[in-house]
Amino acid sequence: MRKKISLVFIFLVIFQIQIRAEIFCSASLISKITIYWDSSLSMKDKDIDKELLVLNSYFKNTPNVEVDLITFSNTINLQKRFEVVNSNWESLKDELVKVNYDGVAFYDVLLEKITSDVVFLFTDGVEVIDKLVLNKTNKTHIINSLKKANRSILEQESLSAKGNFIDLSRINIDEALNLLNLNVSQKEIPKREVVDQRGTLNDEFITGSVYSSNGALLGVSITINGEKGVVTDSSGEFNIEAEKGDTLTVSYLGLQTQEILIGEDKRFEILLINDETELEEVVVAGKSKPKEEVETGYGKTNKDKVGYAVQSIDSDNLLEGRNDNISVHGKFSGVTRYGGNDDISQMILRANSMLLNVYPLILVDGTPISRSSSTGRVQLTNFIDPNNIAKITVLKGLVATNRYGSEGGNGVILITTKTSLAGVKSENSKNSALIKNNDFTEDLAIVNNSLKEFKYIKEFKKYKTLDEVYTYYLSQRIDYIDNPMYFVHISDYFLQFSNRELSSKILSNCLEVNQDNIELLKLVAYKAEQQQDLFLAKRIYENLAKLKPVAAQSYRDLALIYQEIGNYQEALDIYKKIKNNSYQGINFSGIEKVVTNEMRSLISKHQTLLDLSDVSDYYLKDINYDARIVIDYNDVSADFEIQFVNPQKKFFSWPHTKAENEIRLYEEKEMGFNTEEFLLIDAQKGEWQINIESKVKKSKNPVVLKYTVYKNYGKSNETIEVNIIMLNNMKEKKLLGKIKI
């Protein structure tokens, strides 16, 4: 018996020595490691003490090793090499302790090829813009110490990189060291439980995929409790923060919406079925529905056979305007008013050009009347009795108006009277008169973009150097962490120190604290463009294209930012796809004019660098505008009005309001666009003035307008000026800017 016990004892001793020798040999084979240290804003509350304990134990077992430290957020903040000798890693630890956590995390740095035996990644895995994807050529351990983390992704990526996910918020230090085979025997190492995405790894995030009978669905809306939301990617996958008891709503146009109560499961496979009621076969005998006929300028025809847009309203829908003029506000899409009255002769059909020939051709019972002129004369239509009008039809576009030649280039308005329908010839008396109510006499204050009025900016006055101001900002931001405009203003303030990298980092915090917010993504993209941080703007626009794949604006913005950063062929390829309707299911008609001008400008300036083999000659013609004004807004529901004043002090307005342009706002929401342009071509010499009046009421998000002025558009001496205007707190009409021609 004693002999057996002795043999067992000897066997265990030999076994332990062998295991320790294997661990020692494994450690001795490691000569170089890389530490990726996520220093984004979301990491500021991490348990750094626990993380340092793990590293301390690691260096005790690997006493002599070369360490490459890379700290990163929106850019690489530090890249430095350290030599750990005899387990002394004090200099490395000091560097880690003094890291400042600021900015959004861009994970593309993790894809770079490195030569290390082992990689440690310290992160929470929160994906704001970038997806966390590792370079699988290196064994990578991922370490997290935050309660709120993207655990499903961290587990998945560590497994694929042949490493471990060490969640210090859920396991103690000893368990963490066991996972790294440090200071324990093999038999003490617990069997690792491999849990796939259907498990319960993450209390904060859930994942899933959405598909229909045709396969995975891109762009499905996923919301929690009707508020925060994401959309599925090209594989139908989604990842969203949620907890037990929340309601997950899954919706997609044309398919039935599903609501799911979140329980213990953290992974969902969701099938959406057609949003239609299946009926048994029924044969119904009856009268067919009469086909709707419309007036086209060639006589009446079946509306279904017309190959272009025709809009009509009859007498029941007409509004009686001031002085018996005909008011059609909000009745036709793309129609805006000029001057201070509602006369139909002063309507503009889509053109939005600040020139003298913007008015449509008007025909009363087939007879044209004199065209209005924005120089100050107008042919009013108040000679027509509003009660005698049977119908008004609007024709837009060259195809729809080709019967009238160049006279119909700005659209055609057909007015049909009741007397003509009754066979009685109407008396078309003409009455030219000076335009009324469009003389501009106001003295407006210019939009104030000064930062001096903000309390948090005033507090910086006592600090002089960049380091002093930045140190104070790190403590100050705690009080404003949920205010995105705080980071916008602080970012602007830091530009005075000529440190664009730091300014960009601060600006990107808006994305860290307000994830999955489309309006804020656009705001930050606009601001990044203004600050000439085109890399950040590009990343955001690319992300928006993934989040809003059926929005027309996504593709125009992407093409424009590619043009701005010098990716000219990529920009042209997108423009061509837009013009050729290659993006299925997306309606670009709302921004067709904008895209056309930008495509022509791109070709005009960079023709020798582009493949133009399949581009129409029309786009090869030089473009030459005195000025081009483009407005973009981050919220399509925002109410505001842009006013243009010519050198003769005559004005016209472009309303972006539900009251006066309801159809336009509806189109923007349905098509997914939020931009408009205004052109000056061979314009009157002198000073043009642009004003803005905000009618934005309460909004949970900042509502901003990006105002871009191109002077000498398309010419070699073209200049660009970008301004960002906040509309939330604007209480009165302001001067937006002036342009000298």
Buried (B, 14 or more C-beta within 10 A) or exposed (E): EEEEEEEEEEEEEEEEEEBBEEBEEEBEEBEBBBBBBBBBBBBBEBBBEBBBBBBEBBBEBBBBBBBBBBBBBBBBBEEEEBEBEEBEBEEBBEBBEEBBBBBBBBBEBBEEEBEBBBBBBBBBBBBBBBBBBBBEEBBBBBBBBBEBBBBBBBBBBBBEBEBBBBBBBBBEBEBBBBBBBBBBBEEEBEEEEEBEBBBEBBBBBBBBBBBBEEEBBBBBBBBBEEEBBBBBBEEBBBBBBBEEEBEBBBBBEEBEEBEBEBEEEBBBEBBBEEEEEEEEEEEEEEEEEEEEBBBBBEEEBEEEEBEEBBBBBEBEEBBEBEEBBBBBBBBBBBBBBBBBBBBBBBBBBBBBBBBBBBBBBBBBBEEBBBBBBBEBEBBBBBBBEBEEBBBBBBBBBEEBBEEBEEEBBBBBBBBBBBBBEEEEEBEEEEEEEEBBEBBBEEEBEEBEEEBEEBEBBEEBEEBEEBEEBBEBBEEBBEEBBEBBBBBBBBBBBBBEBEBBEBBBBBBBBBBBBBBBBBBBBBBBBBBBBBBEBBBBBBBBBBBBBBBBBBBBBBBBBBBBBBBBEEBBEBBBBBBBBBBEEEBEEBBBBBBBBBBBBBBBBBBBBBEEEBEBEEBEEEBEEEBEBBBBBBBBBBBBBBBBBBBBBBBEBBBBBBBBBBEBBBBBBEBBEEBBBBBBBBBBBEBBEEEBBBBBBBBBEEEEBBBBBBBBBBBBBBBEEBEEEBBBBBBBEBEEBBBBBEBEB
